[in-house]
Amino acid sequence: MLRLEEEHLVDPDAIPLTPEEVSVRVLKPRSGYVKGLGIRPSSSLRTIASSGMSKDDVQRQIAEIKEAANSEIAELKEANKRHEEMTANILEFLRSQGFTTPFGKWGELVQ
C-alpha cells in the first residue's frame, strides 16, 4: 500500500490517493464488498433459517411467554388489591383515632 502511494506521488501534480482508492487498487474490487462498508452482512433470512428453531418451537415459546405474562399480571393485580385493602384499613384506623387529614380539597395543604 505504501509503495503504491509512493509511486503515485512521484508525479508532482498528482493528487494523493484516498484510503478507499488505495484499497481498491491493492485488494482489487470483489463481489461481496459494499463500497465504504466492507463485506456485507449475511442475509437476515439465512440467519433466521440457521438458528435451528422450527415454527413449532417458536409457537411453543410464544405460548410460554404469554402464560408467564398472564401469570405475572394476575400476581400484580392480587398485590394491588392487597395494597388497596391495607391502605383502606390504615385510613380507617387513623380516622378511628381522631386523625384528620392536613389536606383540603384536591390535596391542597391547609394552613
N, C-alpha and C positions, 0 to 999 in steps of 0.2 A: 504494500500500500504506500509506504513511504517512498519507495523507488518510483512508483507511478507519479506521485505528486512532484518529486524532484525532476523527473523527465518532462513533465508538463510545464513546470516553471522555468525551464531552460530558455524558452522564448520570453523576452522581457515584456511583450504586450499581452501575454497570456493572463486570463482571468483564473484565479485559484479555483480548483475543483471543490465542490461541496462534498461533505462526507457521503451523501447518497450517491453522487456521481462516481466517487472512488469505489464504493461498494459494488455498484453495478458493473464497473469496468473490471474489477478484480474477481468478483464472485460470479459474474455473468448472470443475466436475468434467468429466473427459473419459475416454472409454474408452481403455485402454492405460496408464492410470496405476494403480499399486497404492499404496494409501494408505500413506504413510510411506516408500515405496521408489522413487517416481518412475516413469519409464517402464520397463515390464517388459522383460527381455532377450528377444532373439529366441529362438524355439524351437530346441532343440538339433538337432531333425530338419532344420529348414531350414538350419542352419549346416553340418551334415554334407552335405546334398544340394548345397549351393552350393560345397563345397570343390573340386568338379570331378574328384574321384577316382572312378574306376569300381571295381566289385568286382574286376575283373581286375588293376587297378593295385594295389589293396590286397593281393590274394593274392600278387602278384609281390614286393611289398615285404616281406611276411611271409616268403616263401621266401628272399629275400636276407638278411634279418636272421637267420633260422635258420642259413643257411650260414655267415655271418660268426661267429655264436656258436659253432657246432661247430668251425670252424677255430681260433678263439681257445682253446677247450677243449683241442683237440689240441696246440696250441703250449704251453699251460701244463702239460699232462701231460708233454710231452717235456722242458721246462725243469725240472720237478720231478724227473724221472728222472735228468737230468744232475747236478742238485744232490745227489741221494742218492748217486750214484756218486762224485762229487767228495768228499763228506763221508766216505764209506767209505774212499777212497784216503788221505785225510789222516789218519784214525784209524789205518789200517794202518801208514802211515809213522811216525807218532808212537809207536806201540807197538814198532815195529822199532828205534826209537832209545832205547827204555827208558822212555818216558813212561808213568807210571801215573796214573790219574785221582785227583784230590784228593777225589772224591766217593765216599761209601759207597753202601750200598743205598738205592735210591729217591731219589738225588740229594742226600742229606744231606751236609753238609760234614764231613769227617773232621779231627779236631784232634789 
